[in-house]
Amino acid sequence: MANALHLENITMQFGGVVSVNNLTLDVPEGKIIALIGPNGAGKTTAFNCITGVYQPTNGLIEFMGKPMVRNHPTGKDAKNYKGENADRYVKDPVLAPTPDRITGLGIARTFQNIRLWKSMTVFENVLTAKHQRASQNVFSATFRGNLAEENRMREETMDLLTEQGLDAYKDELAVSLPYGLQRRLEIARALATKPSLLLLDEPAAGMNPQETAELADFVKEIREKYDLTVFLIEHHMDLVMNISDYIYVIDFGSEIAQGRPEEVQSNKRVIEAYLGVTEEEEE
Amino acid sequence: MKKDRNFLPSLIGIILLLLFVVLLENISALIPGLPQIFQPTSPLFTVLKKAAVYSLVAVSMNLLNGFTGLFSLGQAGFMLLGAYTYAILTVPSAQKEQVYYLFGGCAFDSSIVDIFGNVFGTSGVGGAVSMVLGCLIAIVAAGCVAGFFAYLIGIPVLRLKSDYLAIATLGFAEILRAIFQWQKLGPVTNGANMIKGFPTFSDFNITDGAGNVLVRLSTFVPFLISSICIMLIVLLIHSSYGRAFKSIRDDEIAAEAMGISLFKHKMMSFVISSFFAGVGGALFAMYVANAQAKAFTSVMTYEILLIVVIGGIGSVSGSVLATFLYVACSEWWLRFLDSELYIGGFKVPLLRNGFRMVVFSVVIMVIVLFFSQGIMGNRELDILSLIKRKAAAKPAEKKEERK
């Protein structure tokens, strides 16, 4: 099966600190893949490399078979570089897409600490995410040259909200929603950018068990409905074991295990590094 | 589709307002013996003109500071560019020699008004048409020049965040002010001297052959131009791009992750805001009847920032309301504080020249401390729905529910 996302030897180094070390992973199309690891393991940094917030110090990221991010250590980084495979990607030109371009390619994400647009209503939050797919320029938008497109965007937004069960709240301020619904709205907003790959950064953080169970069903449901590939970071083991097809475990930036949920669950290193200490880490 | 439903009533409201302004201006000619306040020389009209000009600049600043979240203090600089562009383009060629006498004439020897004058004639209807067209083009050019400079300065500056952006744009405005006073640029900018002689608001009054005013339009013109520009800004804010601007204000990281290019949209907002600041600058030059670099100090930017804050950051109607209040207070209502006052034989203490500014400062401190949201917060004045709500509170609610 083709890979939606392919990371190869991704290393992210901040000064002397290696946050992600030589990470290689595959996210096959149509699957739900999880990336787990203890706090500070480098999960979110890996996400930020994929979404263009950071340029990885070294490595290659392919999206739908095409190289999207490619970098090698240069300048100061080259001297201090602690990772491996430093020469492997040198010959290629450096691709440096910004987060907005990566979203344009079809990768959407949510955030660990919810980042909704505070002054906007639920409806506007989703509608604004459709902006980048609109064809109108600033003049045609100002002079209402393309009302058909504007109306279509509004209809699509309404459909999306109805599907996500958020239509009852459409005129409320996004921040006034209960926590679980804010999470759901963030996912709806990400879906509005019409992604083929959805990245969820700890979608169940701060949720109670019932909300978490609902979320699991919800993620499966949208995967089916929108023909998505899902790549998620999660702390909640229930959720991860329940919905993932394949799991990667990292600790201190490096991969320590990978496999199907039941394999990972019984992996000794994983238990040592992560599962054994989850109880204490719940904060 | 809320905005489009409101569009027609707003348009009618603005047209009514403009008609009212024309009526107000001419009422002293129609009905003799009205109190002094309705006479053309009354401070009322000074205030109205200045407030019309300032409200455009305030709204343009609000577009940038309030709606896109870019804290920029370059507004006076862009007004300066607009004012000079307008002045240089419209000073009649016959007067150029006299205005630029220190530099032996202007580098741009003609004037747009004269160019049109050659086509349409210089007197009667032809003269009016050529002046209106010439001024209009000069005003648009003023905006374009300001927008172009905003684009150039935006490339390095828009990468900065909050306070740094404010410092950089403030510096830019100050540098511009210095450059425009530079003697070497005299043939273009007339050095540190003022440029005057170009068409001002009162040149738009309709006169008969002998120079007697038939219809006064000198207050109507700034109102017309400002309201058209503000309407354009409101349309922009309510469009898809306006929503993108707001998303950048609320959360840059989320906006970028949702595919909104930060640089492109910040630049767009910066250039558009500066365009309208340039137009505002041209209007300001028309209002004071001269263009002089030393008028466009950072104090002017602070004045406008103050208006934006008082009106509510992120509210267009708030900015407009606050402008009229601010200008009326500073130019008219609080003037009495500046002169000594006797009630009976009693001399009111503290009143003397400059005391107005003390009161002003106190008022501003009170507003910032206790009403930090300003007059409107980030809401908009919605007269239509206010009227509706008062007229039929319950039926209106039912209607909403049915939807």
Interface residues (C-beta under 8 A of the other chain):
Chain A: T51 V53 T98 P99 D100 R101 T103 G104 A108 R109 F111 R115 L116 W117 K118 S119 M120 E124 L127 T128 A129 K130 H131 Q132 R133 A134 Q136 V138 A141 T142 F143 R144 L147 E150 N151 M153 R154 R189 A190 A192 T193
Chain B: M1 D4 L232 L235 L236 S239 S240 Y241 R243 A244 K246 S247 R249 D250 D251 I253 A254 A255 E256 A257 M258 G259 I260 S261 L262 M268 I272 G314 N378
